[in-house]
Amino acid sequence: MRNYLLIGLGGFVGANIRYWLGMAISGLTTGAAFPLSTLFINLSGSLIIGFVLGLYERFTLSSQLRLTFVTGFLGAYTTFSSFSYEVINLARHDDILLAIFYVLVSLTFGMLAVWSGFFLSKMVRRLA
């Protein structure tokens, strides 16, 4: 039961930060067809998960911390379902090229962000 509460707590925080950040970015890009806020959230979430799980490989972190932060917080913060909806929505509105561009940018830079997170964690691990 405790694990569910930890995941729920992390999810509550992650979902609220995702909402706040999404609204802030959307406010800056009002009227833009490209879903920049979701792209930013997906890429930053990918970077964070790469960094945290990279550190997890070197340092002993509690399973409760991993459940709270990775499963709860990042699970609620990242927005792959929103990404999928937005790709389909762009395609439905005849923005096929923009949909393809969005998929390619998200996947390419998402993977680069995870790799960068692992790279950053190695740098931090060397300092420890």
N, CA, C and O atoms as CSV, one atom per row, in Angstrom:
chain,resi,resn,atom,element,x,y,z
A,1,MET,N,N,0.821,-1.199,0.000
A,1,MET,CA,C,0.000,0.000,0.000
A,1,MET,C,C,0.866,1.265,0.000
A,1,MET,O,O,0.533,2.260,-0.643
A,2,ARG,N,N,1.974,1.206,0.728
A,2,ARG,CA,C,2.855,2.368,0.813
A,2,ARG,C,C,3.404,2.747,-0.565
A,2,ARG,O,O,3.506,3.929,-0.893
A,3,ASN,N,N,3.757,1.740,-1.370
A,3,ASN,CA,C,4.283,2.012,-2.702
A,3,ASN,C,C,3.270,2.762,-3.558
A,3,ASN,O,O,3.646,3.668,-4.302
A,4,TYR,N,N,2.011,2.405,-3.468
A,4,TYR,CA,C,0.968,3.091,-4.238
A,4,TYR,C,C,0.843,4.555,-3.820
A,4,TYR,O,O,0.635,5.439,-4.652
A,5,LEU,N,N,0.973,4.790,-2.525
A,5,LEU,CA,C,0.912,6.169,-2.037
A,5,LEU,C,C,2.109,6.981,-2.523
A,5,LEU,O,O,1.966,8.152,-2.877
A,6,LEU,N,N,3.279,6.365,-2.540
A,6,LEU,CA,C,4.473,7.055,-3.024
A,6,LEU,C,C,4.352,7.375,-4.513
A,6,LEU,O,O,4.688,8.478,-4.943
A,7,ILE,N,N,3.875,6.413,-5.295
A,7,ILE,CA,C,3.666,6.650,-6.728
A,7,ILE,C,C,2.623,7.743,-6.925
A,7,ILE,O,O,2.789,8.628,-7.764
A,8,GLY,N,N,1.552,7.676,-6.147
A,8,GLY,CA,C,0.491,8.686,-6.251
A,8,GLY,C,C,0.989,10.076,-5.893
A,8,GLY,O,O,0.630,11.054,-6.549
A,9,LEU,N,N,1.807,10.171,-4.867
A,9,LEU,CA,C,2.374,11.469,-4.469
A,9,LEU,C,C,3.264,12.016,-5.582
A,9,LEU,O,O,3.148,13.179,-5.965
A,10,GLY,N,N,4.150,11.171,-6.094
A,10,GLY,CA,C,5.008,11.597,-7.197
A,10,GLY,C,C,4.193,11.978,-8.422
A,10,GLY,O,O,4.485,12.970,-9.088
A,11,GLY,N,N,3.173,11.188,-8.714
A,11,GLY,CA,C,2.304,11.478,-9.860
A,11,GLY,C,C,1.552,12.784,-9.701
A,11,GLY,O,O,1.382,13.528,-10.667
A,12,PHE,N,N,1.101,13.067,-8.491
A,12,PHE,CA,C,0.393,14.319,-8.225
A,12,PHE,C,C,1.292,15.518,-8.530
A,12,PHE,O,O,0.881,16.470,-9.192
A,13,VAL,N,N,2.524,15.447,-8.031
A,13,VAL,CA,C,3.472,16.546,-8.253
A,13,VAL,C,C,3.833,16.644,-9.734
A,13,VAL,O,O,3.825,17.735,-10.304
A,14,GLY,N,N,4.146,15.515,-10.356
A,14,GLY,CA,C,4.531,15.514,-11.765
A,14,GLY,C,C,3.428,16.021,-12.678
A,14,GLY,O,O,3.687,16.782,-13.610
A,15,ALA,N,N,2.200,15.600,-12.410
A,15,ALA,CA,C,1.077,16.040,-13.238
A,15,ALA,C,C,0.841,17.536,-13.102
A,15,ALA,O,O,0.540,18.215,-14.084
A,16,ASN,N,N,0.977,18.044,-11.894
A,16,ASN,CA,C,0.767,19.474,-11.689
A,16,ASN,C,C,1.877,20.315,-12.294
A,16,ASN,O,O,1.613,21.383,-12.848
A,17,ILE,N,N,3.105,19.852,-12.198
A,17,ILE,CA,C,4.210,20.581,-12.831
A,17,ILE,C,C,4.049,20.539,-14.342
A,17,ILE,O,O,4.282,21.539,-15.020
A,18,ARG,N,N,3.652,19.386,-14.875
A,18,ARG,CA,C,3.422,19.253,-16.313
A,18,ARG,C,C,2.331,20.226,-16.774
A,18,ARG,O,O,2.466,20.874,-17.812
A,19,TYR,N,N,1.263,20.320,-16.003
A,19,TYR,CA,C,0.167,21.223,-16.352
A,19,TYR,C,C,0.637,22.680,-16.323
A,19,TYR,O,O,0.389,23.441,-17.258
A,20,TRP,N,N,1.315,23.053,-15.242
A,20,TRP,CA,C,1.786,24.433,-15.090
A,20,TRP,C,C,2.762,24.800,-16.207
A,20,TRP,O,O,2.627,25.851,-16.834
A,21,LEU,N,N,3.736,23.939,-16.453
A,21,LEU,CA,C,4.731,24.201,-17.479
A,21,LEU,C,C,4.094,24.229,-18.872
A,21,LEU,O,O,4.430,25.079,-19.697
A,22,GLY,N,N,3.180,23.301,-19.123
A,22,GLY,CA,C,2.478,23.289,-20.405
A,22,GLY,C,C,1.699,24.568,-20.639
A,22,GLY,O,O,1.699,25.105,-21.746
A,23,MET,N,N,1.038,25.054,-19.607
A,23,MET,CA,C,0.285,26.305,-19.728
A,23,MET,C,C,1.225,27.491,-19.941
A,23,MET,O,O,0.933,28.387,-20.733
A,24,ALA,N,N,2.340,27.492,-19.241
A,24,ALA,CA,C,3.298,28.597,-19.374
A,24,ALA,C,C,3.875,28.648,-20.785
A,24,ALA,O,O,3.965,29.723,-21.378
A,25,ILE,N,N,4.260,27.517,-21.318
A,25,ILE,CA,C,4.829,27.487,-22.669
A,25,ILE,C,C,3.754,27.788,-23.704
A,25,ILE,O,O,4.003,28.520,-24.662
A,26,SER,N,N,2.578,27.236,-23.523
A,26,SER,CA,C,1.479,27.511,-24.456
A,26,SER,C,C,1.126,28.986,-24.471
A,26,SER,O,O,0.775,29.535,-25.515
A,27,GLY,N,N,1.218,29.628,-23.314
A,27,GLY,CA,C,0.951,31.063,-23.241
A,27,GLY,C,C,1.952,31.877,-24.037
A,27,GLY,O,O,1.628,32.954,-24.539
A,28,LEU,N,N,3.165,31.365,-24.154
A,28,LEU,CA,C,4.197,32.058,-24.922
A,28,LEU,C,C,4.070,31.810,-26.421
A,28,LEU,O,O,4.567,32.588,-27.235
A,29,THR,N,N,3.403,30.722,-26.773
A,29,THR,CA,C,3.304,30.337,-28.185
A,29,THR,C,C,1.854,30.279,-28.657
A,29,THR,O,O,1.514,29.445,-29.496
A,30,THR,N,N,1.005,31.141,-28.137
A,30,THR,CA,C,-0.407,31.149,-28.475
A,30,THR,C,C,-0.600,31.256,-29.989
A,30,THR,O,O,0.008,32.097,-30.652
A,31,GLY,N,N,-1.451,30.392,-30.512
A,31,GLY,CA,C,-1.767,30.407,-31.934
A,31,GLY,C,C,-0.825,29.594,-32.800
A,31,GLY,O,O,-1.059,29.456,-34.001
A,32,ALA,N,N,0.239,29.050,-32.215
A,32,ALA,CA,C,1.190,28.248,-32.995
A,32,ALA,C,C,0.597,26.869,-33.255
A,32,ALA,O,O,-0.024,26.282,-32.370
A,33,ALA,N,N,0.786,26.354,-34.462
A,33,ALA,CA,C,0.270,25.036,-34.816
A,33,ALA,C,C,1.124,23.925,-34.206
A,33,ALA,O,O,0.624,22.837,-33.920
A,34,PHE,N,N,2.394,24.200,-34.012
A,34,PHE,CA,C,3.321,23.188,-33.499
A,34,PHE,C,C,3.184,23.057,-31.984
A,34,PHE,O,O,3.245,24.066,-31.282
A,35,PRO,N,N,3.001,21.842,-31.459
A,35,PRO,CA,C,2.810,21.630,-30.011
A,35,PRO,C,C,4.128,21.696,-29.232
A,35,PRO,O,O,4.629,20.678,-28.755
A,36,LEU,N,N,4.669,22.882,-29.112
A,36,LEU,CA,C,5.969,23.091,-28.482
A,36,LEU,C,C,5.981,22.678,-27.007
A,36,LEU,O,O,6.980,22.136,-26.534
A,37,SER,N,N,4.896,22.921,-26.278
A,37,SER,CA,C,4.904,22.590,-24.852
A,37,SER,C,C,5.038,21.080,-24.639
A,37,SER,O,O,5.787,20.648,-23.764
A,38,THR,N,N,4.332,20.286,-25.417
A,38,THR,CA,C,4.447,18.832,-25.279
A,38,THR,C,C,5.834,18.365,-25.688
A,38,THR,O,O,6.407,17.490,-25.038
A,39,LEU,N,N,6.377,18.927,-26.742
A,39,LEU,CA,C,7.724,18.568,-27.175
A,39,LEU,C,C,8.728,18.867,-26.070
A,39,LEU,O,O,9.575,18.030,-25.755
A,40,PHE,N,N,8.638,20.058,-25.479
A,40,PHE,CA,C,9.560,20.430,-24.406
A,40,PHE,C,C,9.440,19.477,-23.224
A,40,PHE,O,O,10.449,19.033,-22.676
A,41,ILE,N,N,8.212,19.163,-22.830
A,41,ILE,CA,C,7.990,18.289,-21.681
A,41,ILE,C,C,8.517,16.884,-21.969
A,41,ILE,O,O,9.156,16.282,-21.106
A,42,ASN,N,N,8.258,16.350,-23.173
A,42,ASN,CA,C,8.771,15.029,-23.522
A,42,ASN,C,C,10.294,15.000,-23.532
A,42,ASN,O,O,10.896,14.049,-23.034
A,43,LEU,N,N,10.923,16.031,-24.094
A,43,LEU,CA,C,12.381,16.054,-24.159
A,43,LEU,C,C,13.004,16.249,-22.786
A,43,LEU,O,O,13.984,15.582,-22.453
A,44,SER,N,N,12.454,17.148,-21.989
A,44,SER,CA,C,13.016,17.356,-20.650
A,44,SER,C,C,12.788,16.127,-19.771
A,44,SER,O,O,13.653,15.767,-18.973
A,45,GLY,N,N,11.636,15.488,-19.913
A,45,GLY,CA,C,11.388,14.247,-19.171
A,45,GLY,C,C,12.348,13.148,-19.578
A,45,GLY,O,O,12.812,12.379,-18.736
A,46,SER,N,N,12.650,13.069,-20.869
A,46,SER,CA,C,13.615,12.076,-21.349
A,46,SER,C,C,15.004,12.344,-20.788
A,46,SER,O,O,15.704,11.414,-20.388
A,47,LEU,N,N,15.400,13.600,-20.757
A,47,LEU,CA,C,16.696,13.965,-20.186
A,47,LEU,C,C,16.750,13.604,-18.701
A,47,LEU,O,O,17.729,13.026,-18.228
A,48,ILE,N,N,15.694,13.949,-17.977
A,48,ILE,CA,C,15.658,13.693,-16.535
A,48,ILE,C,C,15.698,12.201,-16.240
A,48,ILE,O,O,16.425,11.769,-15.346
A,49,ILE,N,N,14.923,11.401,-16.984
A,49,ILE,CA,C,14.902,9.963,-16.707
A,49,ILE,C,C,16.248,9.323,-17.029
A,49,ILE,O,O,16.689,8.417,-16.323
A,50,GLY,N,N,16.901,9.791,-18.091
A,50,GLY,CA,C,18.234,9.278,-18.395
A,50,GLY,C,C,19.223,9.614,-17.298
A,50,GLY,O,O,20.038,8.775,-16.912
A,51,PHE,N,N,19.158,10.830,-16.796
A,51,PHE,CA,C,20.058,11.279,-15.740
A,51,PHE,C,C,19.823,10.503,-14.446
A,51,PHE,O,O,20.766,9.991,-13.843
A,52,VAL,N,N,18.565,10.420,-14.024
A,52,VAL,CA,C,18.238,9.760,-12.752
A,52,VAL,C,C,18.544,8.267,-12.805
A,52,VAL,O,O,19.137,7.724,-11.873
A,53,LEU,N,N,18.148,7.602,-13.880
A,53,LEU,CA,C,18.418,6.169,-13.961
A,53,LEU,C,C,19.896,5.891,-14.197
A,53,LEU,O,O,20.396,4.828,-13.828
A,54,GLY,N,N,20.599,6.845,-14.813
A,54,GLY,CA,C,22.051,6.713,-14.912
A,54,GLY,C,C,22.711,6.781,-13.546
A,54,GLY,O,O,23.633,6.017,-13.261
A,55,LEU,N,N,22.248,7.688,-12.704
A,55,LEU,CA,C,22.761,7.765,-11.335
A,55,LEU,C,C,22.381,6.524,-10.540
A,55,LEU,O,O,23.157,6.042,-9.715
A,56,TYR,N,N,21.192,6.015,-10.792
A,56,TYR,CA,C,20.685,4.835,-10.087
A,56,TYR,C,C,21.592,3.630,-10.326
A,56,TYR,O,O,21.710,2.759,-9.464
A,57,GLU,N,N,22.235,3.577,-11.499
A,57,GLU,CA,C,23.144,2.472,-11.802
A,57,GLU,C,C,24.403,2.527,-10.943
A,57,GLU,O,O,25.015,1.491,-10.682
A,58,ARG,N,N,24.793,3.706,-10.507
A,58,ARG,CA,C,26.043,3.868,-9.757
A,58,ARG,C,C,25.822,3.975,-8.248
A,58,ARG,O,O,26.563,3.395,-7.454
A,59,PHE,N,N,24.799,4.719,-7.874
A,59,PHE,CA,C,24.534,4.965,-6.461
A,59,PHE,C,C,23.351,4.133,-5.990
A,59,PHE,O,O,22.436,3.835,-6.757
A,60,THR,N,N,23.387,3.769,-4.733
A,60,THR,CA,C,22.282,3.015,-4.164
A,60,THR,C,C,21.169,3.994,-3.786
A,60,THR,O,O,21.308,4.786,-2.854
A,61,LEU,N,N,20.088,3.923,-4.515
A,61,LEU,CA,C,18.903,4.721,-4.203
A,61,LEU,C,C,17.820,3.763,-3.748
A,61,LEU,O,O,17.740,2.634,-4.233
A,62,SER,N,N,17.009,4.197,-2.843
A,62,SER,CA,C,15.963,3.309,-2.349
A,62,SER,C,C,14.939,3.031,-3.444
A,62,SER,O,O,14.704,3.859,-4.324
A,63,SER,N,N,14.343,1.859,-3.367
A,63,SER,CA,C,13.302,1.518,-4.344
A,63,SER,C,C,12.103,2.453,-4.182
A,63,SER,O,O,11.396,2.717,-5.154
A,64,GLN,N,N,11.865,2.957,-2.970
A,64,GLN,CA,C,10.772,3.900,-2.747
A,64,GLN,C,C,11.041,5.218,-3.460
A,64,GLN,O,O,10.124,5.822,-4.017
A,65,LEU,N,N,12.289,5.665,-3.445
A,65,LEU,CA,C,12.639,6.900,-4.152
A,65,LEU,C,C,12.454,6.714,-5.654
A,65,LEU,O,O,11.935,7.599,-6.335
A,66,ARG,N,N,12.874,5.574,-6.162
A,66,ARG,CA,C,12.704,5.293,-7.589
A,66,ARG,C,C,11.220,5.239,-7.946
A,66,ARG,O,O,10.810,5.803,-8.961
A,67,LEU,N,N,10.420,4.576,-7.135
A,67,LEU,CA,C,8.972,4.516,-7.397
A,67,LEU,C,C,8.352,5.906,-7.381
A,67,LEU,O,O,7.557,6.251,-8.255
A,68,THR,N,N,8.719,6.696,-6.384
A,68,THR,CA,C,8.139,8.033,-6.254
A,68,THR,C,C,8.534,8.927,-7.414
A,68,THR,O,O,7.685,9.589,-8.010
A,69,PHE,N,N,9.814,8.948,-7.736
A,69,PHE,CA,C,10.291,9.903,-8.737
A,69,PHE,C,C,10.128,9.399,-10.164
A,69,PHE,O,O,9.557,10.095,-11.004
A,70,VAL,N,N,10.622,8.203,-10.449
A,70,VAL,CA,C,10.596,7.715,-11.835
A,70,VAL,C,C,9.191,7.282,-12.227
A,70,VAL,O,O,8.645,7.764,-13.219
A,71,THR,N,N,8.609,6.381,-11.456
A,71,THR,CA,C,7.287,5.875,-11.814
A,71,THR,C,C,6.206,6.930,-11.595
A,71,THR,O,O,5.369,7.155,-12.470
A,72,GLY,N,N,6.223,7.570,-10.445
A,72,GLY,CA,C,5.189,8.548,-10.126
A,72,GLY,C,C,5.379,9.881,-10.824
A,72,GLY,O,O,4.592,10.255,-11.693
A,73,PHE,N,N,6.428,10.595,-10.439
A,73,PHE,CA,C,6.645,11.943,-10.964
A,73,PHE,C,C,6.824,11.953,-12.480
A,73,PHE,O,O,6.072,12.617,-13.194
A,74,LEU,N,N,7.828,11.209,-12.971
A,74,LEU,CA,C,8.095,11.247,-14.409
A,74,LEU,C,C,6.987,10.586,-15.224
A,74,LEU,O,O,6.712,10.994,-16.352
A,75,GLY,N,N,6.354,9.569,-14.652
A,75,GLY,CA,C,5.232,8.931,-15.346
A,75,GLY,C,C,4.079,9.892,-15.582
A,75,GLY,O,O,3.394,9.814,-16.602
A,76,ALA,N,N,3.869,10.798,-14.638
A,76,ALA,CA,C,2.802,11.791,-14.796
A,76,ALA,C,C,3.275,13.018,-15.566
A,76,ALA,O,O,2.486,13.675,-16.246
A,77,TYR,N,N,4.551,13.319,-15.458
A,77,TYR,CA,C,5.100,14.521,-16.094
A,77,TYR,C,C,5.224,14.366,-17.609
A,77,TYR,O,O,4.842,15.270,-18.353
A,78,THR,N,N,5.744,13.251,-18.067
A,78,THR,CA,C,5.927,13.069,-19.505
A,78,THR,C,C,4.580,12.801,-20.167
A,78,THR,O,O,3.629,12.359,-19.523
A,79,THR,N,N,4.522,13.071,-21.436
A,79,THR,CA,C,3.206,13.164,-22.080
A,79,THR,C,C,3.134,12.413,-23.407
A,79,THR,O,O,2.700,12.963,-24.419
A,80,PHE,N,N,3.558,11.172,-23.392
A,80,PHE,CA,C,3.566,10.449,-24.654
A,80,PHE,C,C,2.166,10.278,-25.225
A,80,PHE,O,O,1.987,10.304,-26.442
A,81,SER,N,N,1.181,10.105,-24.366
A,81,SER,CA,C,-0.182,9.981,-24.892
A,81,SER,C,C,-0.639,11.282,-25.539
A,81,SER,O,O,-1.335,11.257,-26.555
A,82,SER,N,N,-0.263,12.394,-24.973
A,82,SER,CA,C,-0.588,13.680,-25.597
A,82,SER,C,C,0.137,13.821,-26.922
A,82,SER,O,O,-0.425,14.313,-27.900
A,83,PHE,N,N,1.379,13.390,-26.947
A,83,PHE,CA,C,2.162,13.415,-28.184
A,83,PHE,C,C,1.456,12.612,-29.280
A,83,PHE,O,O,1.299,13.082,-30.407
A,84,SER,N,N,1.044,11.422,-28.939
A,84,SER,CA,C,0.373,10.571,-29.929
A,84,SER,C,C,-0.902,11.216,-30.453
A,84,SER,O,O,-1.164,11.210,-31.655
A,85,TYR,N,N,-1.682,11.766,-29.551
A,85,TYR,CA,C,-2.915,12.443,-29.958
A,85,TYR,C,C,-2.604,13.607,-30.895
A,85,TYR,O,O,-3.271,13.780,-31.915
A,86,GLU,N,N,-1.601,14.397,-30.552
A,86,GLU,CA,C,-1.287,15.579,-31.356
A,86,GLU,C,C,-0.787,15.211,-32.751
A,86,GLU,O,O,-1.081,15.912,-33.719
A,87,VAL,N,N,-0.031,14.113,-32.860
A,87,VAL,CA,C,0.414,13.651,-34.178
A,87,VAL,C,C,-0.802,13.275,-35.028
A,87,VAL,O,O,-0.913,13.687,-36.182
A,88,ILE,N,N,-1.693,12.505,-34.458
A,88,ILE,CA,C,-2.892,12.087,-35.188
A,88,ILE,C,C,-3.747,13.300,-35.530
A,88,ILE,O,O,-4.292,13.385,-36.631
A,89,ASN,N,N,-3.867,14.223,-34.610
A,89,ASN,CA,C,-4.675,15.415,-34.843
A,89,ASN,C,C,-4.099,16.272,-35.976
A,89,ASN,O,O,-4.843,16.787,-36.810
A,90,LEU,N,N,-2.777,16.420,-35.999
A,90,LEU,CA,C,-2.148,17.150,-37.099
A,90,LEU,C,C,-2.438,16.449,-38.425
A,90,LEU,O,O,-2.778,17.103,-39.412
A,91,ALA,N,N,-2.309,15.152,-38.450
A,91,ALA,CA,C,-2.569,14.391,-39.678
A,91,ALA,C,C,-4.043,14.504,-40.096
A,91,ALA,O,O,-4.342,14.628,-41.284
A,92,ARG,N,N,-4.940,14.465,-39.146
A,92,ARG,CA,C,-6.376,14.579,-39.444
A,92,ARG,C,C,-6.716,15.939,-40.047
A,92,ARG,O,O,-7.682,16.063,-40.800
A,93,HIS,N,N,-5.932,16.944,-39.721
A,93,HIS,CA,C,-6.177,18.291,-40.233
A,93,HIS,C,C,-5.275,18.614,-41.427
A,93,HIS,O,O,-4.989,19.775,-41.717
A,94,ASP,N,N,-4.843,17.567,-42.100
A,94,ASP,CA,C,-4.050,17.675,-43.333
A,94,ASP,C,C,-2.690,18.339,-43.148
A,94,ASP,O,O,-2.144,18.906,-44.095
A,95,ASP,N,N,-2.150,18.273,-41.961
A,95,ASP,CA,C,-0.797,18.764,-41.711
A,95,ASP,C,C,0.153,17.571,-41.617
A,95,ASP,O,O,0.864,17.409,-40.625
A,96,ILE,N,N,0.156,16.733,-42.664
A,96,ILE,CA,C,0.927,15.492,-42.661
A,96,ILE,C,C,2.422,15.765,-42.484
A,96,ILE,O,O,3.084,15.100,-41.687
A,97,LEU,N,N,2.950,16.733,-43.219
A,97,LEU,CA,C,4.380,17.027,-43.104
A,97,LEU,C,C,4.749,17.510,-41.705
A,97,LEU,O,O,5.796,17.142,-41.171
A,98,LEU,N,N,3.890,18.332,-41.118
A,98,LEU,CA,C,4.155,18.806,-39.760
A,98,LEU,C,C,4.071,17.638,-38.770
A,98,LEU,O,O,4.848,17.579,-37.817
A,99,ALA,N,N,3.135,16.715,-38.989
A,99,ALA,CA,C,3.014,15.536,-38.125
A,99,ALA,C,C,4.270,14.674,-38.216
A,99,ALA,O,O,4.793,14.224,-37.196
A,100,ILE,N,N,4.753,14.446,-39.432
A,100,ILE,CA,C,5.971,13.653,-39.615
A,100,ILE,C,C,7.168,14.354,-38.978
A,100,ILE,O,O,7.984,13.716,-38.313
A,101,PHE,N,N,7.271,15.653,-39.180
A,101,PHE,CA,C,8.350,16.439,-38.580
A,101,PHE,C,C,8.318,16.321,-37.053
A,101,PHE,O,O,9.351,16.124,-36.414
A,102,TYR,N,N,7.132,16.441,-36.486
A,102,TYR,CA,C,6.962,16.354,-35.035
A,102,TYR,C,C,7.417,14.992,-34.521
A,102,TYR,O,O,8.113,14.920,-33.508
A,103,VAL,N,N,7.038,13.917,-35.196
A,103,VAL,CA,C,7.449,12.572,-34.787
A,103,VAL,C,C,8.969,12.443,-34.851
A,103,VAL,O,O,9.593,11.971,-33.901
A,104,LEU,N,N,9.559,12.857,-35.959
A,104,LEU,CA,C,11.005,12.721,-36.131
A,104,LEU,C,C,11.788,13.539,-35.107
A,104,LEU,O,O,12.762,13.054,-34.532
A,105,VAL,N,N,11.360,14.781,-34.882
A,105,VAL,CA,C,12.045,15.633,-33.903
A,105,VAL,C,C,11.894,15.048,-32.494
A,105,VAL,O,O,12.865,14.989,-31.740
A,106,SER,N,N,10.703,14.626,-32.147
A,106,SER,CA,C,10.466,14.084,-30.807
A,106,SER,C,C,11.275,12.825,-30.556
A,106,SER,O,O,11.929,12.705,-29.520
A,107,LEU,N,N,11.239,11.894,-31.483
A,107,LEU,CA,C,11.960,10.640,-31.280
A,107,LEU,C,C,13.474,10.836,-31.307
A,107,LEU,O,O,14.187,10.308,-30.454
A,108,THR,N,N,13.953,11.584,-32.270
A,108,THR,CA,C,15.392,11.796,-32.385
A,108,THR,C,C,15.942,12.512,-31.165
A,108,THR,O,O,16.894,12.045,-30.540
A,109,PHE,N,N,15.345,13.645,-30.827
A,109,PHE,CA,C,15.872,14.422,-29.708
A,109,PHE,C,C,15.519,13.809,-28.364
A,109,PHE,O,O,16.239,14.023,-27.388
A,110,GLY,N,N,14.429,13.049,-28.286
A,110,GLY,CA,C,14.119,12.326,-27.053
A,110,GLY,C,C,15.191,11.299,-26.733
A,110,GLY,O,O,15.635,11.189,-25.590
A,111,MET,N,N,15.606,10.548,-27.745
A,111,MET,CA,C,16.669,9.561,-27.539
A,111,MET,C,C,18.000,10.244,-27.247
A,111,MET,O,O,18.769,9.779,-26.406
A,112,LEU,N,N,18.270,11.342,-27.937
A,112,LEU,CA,C,19.489,12.103,-27.638
A,112,LEU,C,C,19.460,12.663,-26.217
A,112,LEU,O,O,20.493,12.733,-25.552
A,113,ALA,N,N,18.281,13.059,-25.759
A,113,ALA,CA,C,18.159,13.586,-24.396
A,113,ALA,C,C,18.419,12.497,-23.361
A,113,ALA,O,O,19.091,12.748,-22.360
A,114,VAL,N,N,17.894,11.284,-23.588
A,114,VAL,CA,C,18.172,10.181,-22.664
A,114,VAL,C,C,19.669,9.890,-22.656
A,114,VAL,O,O,20.263,9.726,-21.590
A,115,TRP,N,N,20.282,9.823,-23.836
A,115,TRP,CA,C,21.721,9.593,-23.927
A,115,TRP,C,C,22.475,10.697,-23.185
A,115,TRP,O,O,23.423,10.417,-22.452
A,116,SER,N,N,22.059,11.944,-23.374
A,116,SER,CA,C,22.707,13.071,-22.697
A,116,SER,C,C,22.563,12.958,-21.189
A,116,SER,O,O,23.496,13.275,-20.450
A,117,GLY,N,N,21.394,12.507,-20.723
A,117,GLY,CA,C,21.195,12.299,-19.288
A,117,GLY,C,C,22.150,11.255,-18.737
A,117,GLY,O,O,22.725,11.441,-17.665
A,118,PHE,N,N,22.323,10.145,-19.472
A,118,PHE,CA,C,23.293,9.136,-19.051
A,118,PHE,C,C,24.712,9.707,-19.056
A,118,PHE,O,O,25.491,9.442,-18.140
A,119,PHE,N,N,25.045,10.482,-20.074
A,119,PHE,CA,C,26.367,11.106,-20.164
A,119,PHE,C,C,26.593,12.040,-18.969
A,119,PHE,O,O,27.652,12.007,-18.342
A,120,LEU,N,N,25.590,12.875,-18.657
A,120,LEU,CA,C,25.719,13.780,-17.511
A,120,LEU,C,C,25.865,13.009,-16.203
A,120,LEU,O,O,26.626,13.412,-15.324
A,121,SER,N,N,25.132,11.892,-16.074
A,121,SER,CA,C,25.233,11.110,-14.846
A,121,SER,C,C,26.618,10.507,-14.698
A,121,SER,O,O,27.123,10.395,-13.581
A,122,LYS,N,N,27.252,10.111,-15.815
A,122,LYS,CA,C,28.621,9.603,-15.744
A,122,LYS,C,C,29.575,10.679,-15.253
A,122,LYS,O,O,30.481,10.402,-14.467
A,123,MET,N,N,29.371,11.908,-15.716
A,123,MET,CA,C,30.215,13.007,-15.263
A,123,MET,C,C,30.050,13.226,-13.766
A,123,MET,O,O,31.034,13.424,-13.054
A,124,VAL,N,N,28.814,13.191,-13.288
A,124,VAL,CA,C,28.550,13.375,-11.863
A,124,VAL,C,C,29.137,12.210,-11.063
A,124,VAL,O,O,29.706,12.412,-9.990
A,125,ARG,N,N,28.997,11.001,-11.587
A,125,ARG,CA,C,29.528,9.822,-10.878
A,125,ARG,C,C,31.051,9.901,-10.749
A,125,ARG,O,O,31.610,9.460,-9.745
A,126,ARG,N,N,31.714,10.452,-11.748
A,126,ARG,CA,C,33.187,10.586,-11.679
A,126,ARG,C,C,33.605,11.555,-10.585
A,126,ARG,O,O,34.679,11.420,-9.998
A,127,LEU,N,N,32.744,12.536,-10.315
A,127,LEU,CA,C,33.056,13.521,-9.281
A,127,LEU,C,C,32.851,12.962,-7.879
A,127,LEU,O,O,33.422,13.459,-6.909
A,128,ALA,N,N,32.028,11.918,-7.788
A,128,ALA,CA,C,31.695,11.369,-6.456
A,128,ALA,C,C,32.725,10.376,-5.967
A,128,ALA,O,O,32.587,9.832,-4.872
